Structures are given as structure tokens and as C-alpha cells.
Amino acid sequence: MTYVEFTKKFKEQIFSIDYDQQLTLAIEICKRLYFDYVSFSEKYQWGEKDVLLDAITLIEQSKTNGIKQSIIDKTLSDLDLITPDMDDFGSDELGSYALNACVAVYSTIQFISDKQPNHIYDVGTCLTDTIDFKIQEEQDLTMEEIDRNFIMIEARKYLIDKSK
């Protein structure tokens, strides 16, 4: 499946599944990307991995309890403070991974607030972008080669399967 085919199908499916399925997928992705943020934070002694983890916990709690808008707003503000600016960390891939982890959590918090499925699509994109960066770390590939890479195929399959 090419990138274009994947993005079209994933977006269609995300918009067709219910809120609980969307949120569950986003939580899984946020947890998966969290460890990239931890690696970044430990290497650079920058950021607050506990803030990111607390935000993920808040997201999980939202499945059973309503979250006040004031808490959502504060969490988004806290996330802004721990999100790396790529200009500060050069071309190190860890910075990109950490940025994607923060964007995934931020987008999920926004989703809780406004229930717009496009946020969940963005979360999925954070996952595939991170995998793309990791694949490119090893070797410079064309878009077609990335489409055929086993790790990317598995990530896209995961997203398609979880958004049915």
C-alpha cells in the first residue's frame, strides 16, 4: 500500500469509527511514542517526561470520567512547555521523535475537548512519521522503498486494523 493509498484509507476509517475506538487508538499510540520522549529527555536532560505521562494518564481517565475544560487547557499549556523546538536540537532524530510524542498527546487532549476525528488522524500520522524517521536513520530511501519497508508496512497495517 502506497503512502497516498494508506492516508486516504486511514482517514476514511478514522472518521467512520466511534469515539471510544478513536480514543483507544490514540492512547495506544501515545503510550508507544512516550518512550521516544523519555530517550530524548534523558539524552538532553531537557523536558519533563512526567508531564507527558500525566497527560497520557488524564487521557486514559477521560474514558470513564469527564475532564473539565480548565484541566484540558492547563494540560495543553503544560505540554507546550515540554515540547521540543527543533531549532534548539539540531538534526538529532531524537528531537523529532520527542516532538511527535508531544504532538500525539496534545492532539489527543484536543480530541477529548472537541471530539474532532482529524486529531486522531494526526496522532496516527505522528506514529508513521516517527517510523519514517527511524527507517531513514539507517539508510536514505525513496518513498517507494519506504512503502515496501517491513516496519512501515506493519505500522500502517496496525493503524488500518485498529481503525476498522
Buried (B, 14 or more C-beta within 10 A) or exposed (E): BEBEEBBEBBBEBBBEBEEEBBBBBBBBBBBBBBEBBBBBBEEBEBBBBEBBBBBBEBBBEBEEEEBEEEBBEEBBEBBEEBBBEEEEBEEBBBBBBBBBBBBBBBBBBBBBBEEBBBBBBBBBBBBBBBBBBBBEEEEEBEEEEBBEBEEBBEBBEBBBEBBE
